[in-house]
Amino acid sequence: MTSSLPFLPFSRPTIDEETIAAVAQVLRSGWLTSGPKVQAFEAQLSEYFGGRHVRTFNSGTCTMEIALRIAGIGPGDEVITTPLSWPATANVILAVGATPVFADVDPLTRNLDLVKVRAAITPATRALLPVYLSGLPLDMEALYALALEHGLRVIEDAAQAFGSVWDGRRIGAFGDFASFSFQANKNLTTGEGGCLVMTNAEEARLAEKYRLQGVTRSGVDGIDVDVLGGKWNMTDIAATIGLGQLATIDDVTAHREQLARHYFACFGAEFEAATGAQLPLPAFGSSNWHLFQIILPDRGPGTRAAFMRRLQEEHNIGTGFHYAPIHLFTLYRERGFKEGMFPVAERIGRLTVTLPLFAAMTLADVERVVGAVKQVLT
Ligand SMILES: *Cc1c(COP(=O)(O)O)cnc(C)c1O
């Protein structure tokens, strides 16, 4: 049995014709690297985040690494994060020479469990690095109360949370550092890229240094390097894509929410009991619906691979898995992590599947996916 319908991927970027024309103009302009478009994009992002300081970079990964550097985190410091994320989240902690400490996730939100985070705090803890998986924020009041109580910085890995909201306020518009990714699958893309929202002008100045070799310029020909920076600046080509995406992000978020609502309606109230699968939390009004993830019923080793293969081969539907637990990768096992340490993240990491959800999808596409999932699971 194979589907005659076109392939439906789990994610696909949408770039409108105005944006394509604007990129063509940049290509003809004689200025490709960081310039007026980056400045304009940063100004609009700052406005979007309530006037806070924003700087752009060429990935969400280096954005988090730079936040750690600005916070002065390095060797001897512990940073608490979730094992259920893309490797970047923990890799950046290693990259600055600090020690990643994992805490398990909550089975319903699939985000850091703040009770477990509290238990993981030691005198060496310097920062919390929470992830808003699929665009669902943590309880931000509880997160910041815990950070304040222990004098910790917070570097929010908000890579997936552009357009997410907590208690009526945009993620990034309040708090400490908020790091966003503009990688191609994210709700707002620049091809590759990221931005960091910061608290004050001094941090923004440091961010500018770290993203370009630590250079400070003065006068006509003055130049100095006083910190070790990297090559992390965004191009005007990428910023132009970002400007086009930012103009439509509210509509995109609204459409994603409509698709998510349709997923819940089509799965129906009896889906979980009938199949043993688990839907995401219906977090309307806070999630930006970056991903729509279900947890499969455990049918032994190979459960997820078999499910993904059948959706692909019998229904021509692509799926993803976000994520395999970071602590079980070789690099982290070598640092003493092993199975059984974070059982909730390990179970979700084994059984989570990401269903298609992207800006150009239709309600009919959702119906097609739900029909296929029900057929495979029952
Ligand atoms: C995408 C993503 C990153 C990394 O962002 P890049 O732009 O690919 O470097 C980090 N953390 C999470 C949770 C992500 O989804």
The ligand as an ORCA input file, in Angstrom:
! r2SCAN-3c Opt
* xyz 0 1
  C      17.547     24.867     16.528
  C      17.919     24.719     17.956
  C      19.187     25.078     18.441
  C      20.332     25.448     17.565
  O      20.111     26.488     16.722
  P      21.026     26.631     15.407
  O      20.529     27.903     14.813
  O      20.753     25.421     14.558
  O      22.426     26.713     15.836
  C      19.417     24.991     19.797
  N      18.481     24.582     20.648
  C      17.259     24.214     20.225
  C      16.249     23.773     21.232
  C      16.946     24.247     18.873
  O      15.737     23.848     18.455
*
